[in-house]
């Protein structure tokens, strides 16, 4: 199992390394097939399906595989895709700002998910709301997102960077991000209350921490209206999460693939 995990990370590192090293040499490569231009006031629809697999951090909980419909809708004021809804506040030069709503599909657990969680109260997924901004410059697209959730009363701040370039018909986008989570968020999902503590599962109060994730996304246009997307990433969890007695995985490899048809 350890050899398999090491092989997965070695393969991921090779993919990402190839993507970064190729970026400079491919600046004059053939561009990805472009969409027909459309008015900023016109709306655009898209439908598809996504499949994802990622390692859950909790003891005894197997990888989470999810299948969900992909719906894309965008107009002058709204952008909706997957589990994220943005209300556009406007842009200034290379900067743009949005109000953001998001639902975390894979957060939380039930006590029946594993023997190690038996007797724990359920931790539910959360609806998040906040603001986001991007700076799209010639070197990288930088993003900053602040979100808060009612169920956890916690906050997260995510800083990300990505850069897209063409490799033949593919568009490759290496990406790197760090997400800071406050103590309320960490304590809700990874803390152990005194009433939940048992032998081998001591009480634990979550501390604020930060995760780091890196990966690469590949988009491939089948036709002018159809696209396949693949995103492979590796998440390194912060000490506030790794120190929890509920957690036995300090990192996670994720694989997501999707198909989208744009009308």
Helices and strands as residue ranges (DSSP letters): H 2-25, E 44-54, E 64-74, E 78-81, E 84-92, E 95-103, G 111-113, G 115-117, E 127-136, E 141-149, E 155-167, E 170-181, H 183-190, G 194-196, E 209-221, E 226-236, H 239-242, E 251-262
